[in-house]
Structures are given as structure tokens and as C-alpha cells.
């Protein structure tokens, strides 16, 4: 189970969200993924976070 701390539009705060991935798909940071909020259970398609090495530019 992969989780990230992302903003949830339903809870209106940053919550821990589970990433739901398919095994046959290659994911890059530009491809949209399904994130499911752990508090409210709201599934949303979002882009992945950028890699930390690109955040310093």
C-alpha cells in the first residue's frame, strides 16, 4: 500500500491518501493516478507529485 499526503477536496485539508495502481500500467509523474482519501474514502484522479530532484529548480 503506497500512501502520500495530498489535499482532499472533500475534507478540505491535507490527508493521507492511498494510491490505487494497476499492475500492467507504467506510471510516471505526469500520468494521472487514482488517489483514495483514508478519512472520507473519496476517490479522485490526480497527477503524481514531481520527483524531489526536480523540486530544487
Secondary structure, DSSP 8 states (H G I E B T S, - for coil): -EEEEEEETTTTEEEEEEEE--TT----TTSEEEEEETTT--EEEEE----GGGTT-
